[in-house]
Amino acid sequence: MARLTLNRATLERYMKAENITTRRQLAQRMNVDPSTVTRLLDGTQSPGPGAIAGFRRAFPNRDTNKLTSLT
């Protein structure tokens, strides 16, 4: 079964471009709990609708579709 996964390289580029240097800052911009960001980055949680909406909040001027892929 296909699984939605986070493209970490793209996320790191977007974070750098937006001067987001910590997981806590990313969580604040996404309006999610920092533990959610940790689980997403560690790969123990797949990006769901809440995370995808959060990425759109954090990176409103970027193509957030590039942050995830089906594997």
Buried (B, 14 or more C-beta within 10 A) or exposed (E): EEEEBBBEEBBEEBBEEBEBEEBEBBBBBBEBEBEBBBBBBEEEBBBEEEBBBBBBEBBEEBEBEBBBBEE
